[in-house]
Amino acid sequence: MKIKRRAMLESTGLNMTPMIDVVFQLIVFLMLATDFTNTEIERVYLPKADAAQADDHPDKTRLMANIIHRISTESDCPQLKYKNGVLLQPCQIENHWKIVVRGEEIKTQERLEELLTIEGNLDREVPGNPKTPSNKPVMIRADGSAPFHLITRVLEAAGKALVWKLEIGAEKPPE
């Protein structure tokens, strides 16, 4: 008795469906895992300065100290008024102004000094010696209407931490 074999007509091509599924899953994962925002930059209306220079090549290790206007309620500040980025009326309410470093609101001068000392220790001229100056750059970005004493708090903390590379954020006025 003769047994007939069925002709095996299997496709020898590649099935791309699983490959496409994996690629789309990787794309979704990378989109969700990537932080597209710079967490060190807060919304600040920088002061205008004729001598301001473009920050074309910022140092990737630079620490940002932001002095911002933030109130705890959902309503707007009754004093602070901006129109198209131009200050019309500054806010004089002291507890509306905050120093924010890496997303953390700095409440005490001791915490600010501690944070700048820790950051400064990462790039000392003599590694491991906290008595030597630090090459860690610090950018102070203060709102144009921020009270000046908050800027001096950051400057004093940087001085105590022996951080000497300080930059102050400003923008050129429109021509």
C-alpha positions as CSV (number, residue, x, y, z in Angstrom):
1,M,0.0,0.0,0.0
2,K,1.3,3.3,-1.0
3,I,1.0,6.3,1.4
4,K,0.7,9.7,-0.2
5,R,2.6,12.5,1.3
6,R,1.0,15.8,1.3
7,A,3.0,18.4,-0.4
8,M,4.5,20.7,2.1
9,L,4.1,24.2,0.9
10,E,5.4,26.2,3.7
11,S,6.4,29.8,3.2
12,T,10.1,30.4,3.6
13,G,9.7,34.2,4.1
14,L,10.1,35.9,7.4
15,N,7.0,36.8,9.5
16,M,7.7,40.5,10.4
17,T,4.7,40.9,12.7
18,P,6.5,39.9,15.9
19,M,9.5,42.1,15.0
20,I,7.2,45.1,14.4
21,D,5.4,44.5,17.7
22,V,8.7,44.5,19.6
23,V,9.9,47.7,17.9
24,F,6.7,49.5,18.8
25,Q,7.0,48.3,22.4
26,L,10.6,49.5,22.5
27,I,9.5,52.9,21.2
28,V,6.7,53.2,23.7
29,F,9.1,52.2,26.5
30,L,11.7,54.7,25.6
31,M,9.2,57.5,25.3
32,L,7.9,56.8,28.7
33,A,11.3,56.3,30.3
34,T,12.9,59.4,28.9
35,D,12.6,62.7,30.7
36,F,12.1,65.3,28.1
37,T,12.1,68.2,30.5
38,N,15.0,69.8,32.3
39,T,13.9,69.5,36.0
40,E,16.3,72.2,37.1
41,I,14.7,75.0,35.1
42,E,11.7,76.7,36.6
43,R,9.5,79.3,34.8
44,V,11.2,82.6,35.6
45,Y,10.9,86.0,34.0
46,L,14.6,86.8,33.8
47,P,15.7,90.4,34.3
48,K,16.8,92.4,31.2
49,A,20.5,93.3,30.8
50,D,22.2,95.0,27.9
51,A,25.4,93.0,28.5
52,A,23.6,89.6,28.6
53,Q,25.4,86.9,26.6
54,A,23.8,83.9,25.0
55,D,24.3,80.6,26.8
56,D,25.2,78.6,23.7
57,H,27.3,75.9,25.4
58,P,26.0,75.4,29.0
59,D,28.0,73.2,31.3
60,K,26.1,69.9,31.8
61,T,27.2,69.7,35.4
62,R,26.0,73.3,36.3
63,L,23.7,73.5,39.2
64,M,20.7,75.8,38.9
65,A,19.4,77.9,41.8
66,N,16.0,79.3,40.8
67,I,14.4,82.1,42.7
68,I,10.7,81.9,41.8
69,H,7.3,83.3,42.7
70,R,5.1,80.5,43.9
71,I,2.1,80.7,46.1
72,S,0.5,77.7,47.9
73,T,-3.1,78.4,46.7
74,E,-4.5,77.8,43.3
75,S,-5.4,81.5,42.8
76,D,-3.1,84.1,41.3
77,C,-1.0,86.5,43.3
78,P,-2.9,89.7,44.0
79,Q,0.2,91.8,43.6
80,L,2.5,90.3,40.8
81,K,1.5,91.5,37.4
82,Y,3.2,90.6,34.1
83,K,2.1,91.3,30.6
84,N,3.8,89.6,27.6
85,G,6.8,88.9,29.9
86,V,7.2,92.5,31.0
87,L,6.9,93.3,34.8
88,L,4.1,95.7,35.5
89,Q,3.9,95.3,39.3
90,P,6.2,93.4,41.6
91,C,5.0,91.2,44.5
92,Q,6.1,92.4,47.9
93,I,4.7,89.4,49.8
94,E,7.7,87.7,51.3
95,N,6.4,84.1,51.6
96,H,5.5,84.0,47.9
97,W,9.2,83.9,46.9
98,K,11.0,80.6,47.0
99,I,14.5,79.3,46.3
100,V,14.3,76.1,44.3
101,V,17.3,73.8,43.5
102,R,16.7,70.6,41.5
103,G,13.0,70.8,42.1
104,E,13.5,71.0,45.9
105,E,12.2,74.1,47.7
106,I,14.9,75.3,50.0
107,K,13.4,76.5,53.2
108,T,16.5,77.2,55.4
109,Q,19.9,78.8,54.8
110,E,21.5,75.7,56.4
111,R,19.9,73.4,53.8
112,L,21.1,75.7,51.0
113,E,24.6,75.7,52.3
114,E,24.5,71.9,52.8
115,L,23.3,71.4,49.2
116,L,26.0,73.7,47.7
117,T,28.7,72.1,49.8
118,I,27.7,68.6,48.6
119,E,27.6,69.8,45.0
120,G,30.9,71.6,45.5
121,N,32.6,68.6,46.9
122,L,32.0,66.8,43.5
123,D,34.5,69.1,41.8
124,R,37.1,70.4,44.2
125,E,40.4,71.7,43.0
126,V,42.0,69.2,45.4
127,P,39.6,66.2,45.4
128,G,38.5,65.2,48.9
129,N,39.7,68.4,50.5
130,P,36.6,70.5,51.4
131,K,38.9,73.5,52.3
132,T,39.8,74.0,48.6
133,P,37.7,75.9,46.1
134,S,35.2,74.1,44.0
135,N,35.0,74.3,40.2
136,K,31.3,73.4,40.2
137,P,29.4,76.1,38.2
138,V,26.2,77.5,39.7
139,M,23.7,79.5,37.8
140,I,21.4,81.8,39.7
141,R,18.1,82.4,37.8
142,A,16.1,84.9,39.7
143,D,12.8,86.4,38.6
144,G,13.2,90.0,37.6
145,S,11.0,91.2,40.5
146,A,12.5,88.8,43.1
147,P,13.7,90.3,46.4
148,F,17.4,90.8,46.2
149,H,18.0,89.3,49.7
150,L,17.2,85.9,48.2
151,I,20.0,86.3,45.7
152,T,22.4,87.3,48.4
153,R,21.3,84.1,50.4
154,V,22.5,82.0,47.4
155,L,25.7,84.0,47.1
156,E,26.5,83.7,50.8
157,A,25.8,79.9,50.7
158,A,28.1,79.6,47.7
159,G,30.8,81.5,49.5
160,K,30.6,79.3,52.5
161,A,30.7,76.2,50.3
162,L,33.8,77.7,48.4
163,V,31.9,77.6,45.1
164,W,33.3,80.4,43.1
165,K,32.0,79.8,39.5
166,L,28.8,81.8,39.7
167,E,26.6,82.9,36.8
168,I,23.5,85.1,37.0
169,G,20.7,84.6,34.4
170,A,19.5,87.5,32.4
171,E,18.2,88.2,29.0
172,K,18.8,90.9,26.4
173,P,16.1,93.5,26.2
174,P,14.2,93.6,22.9
175,E,15.6,96.1,20.4
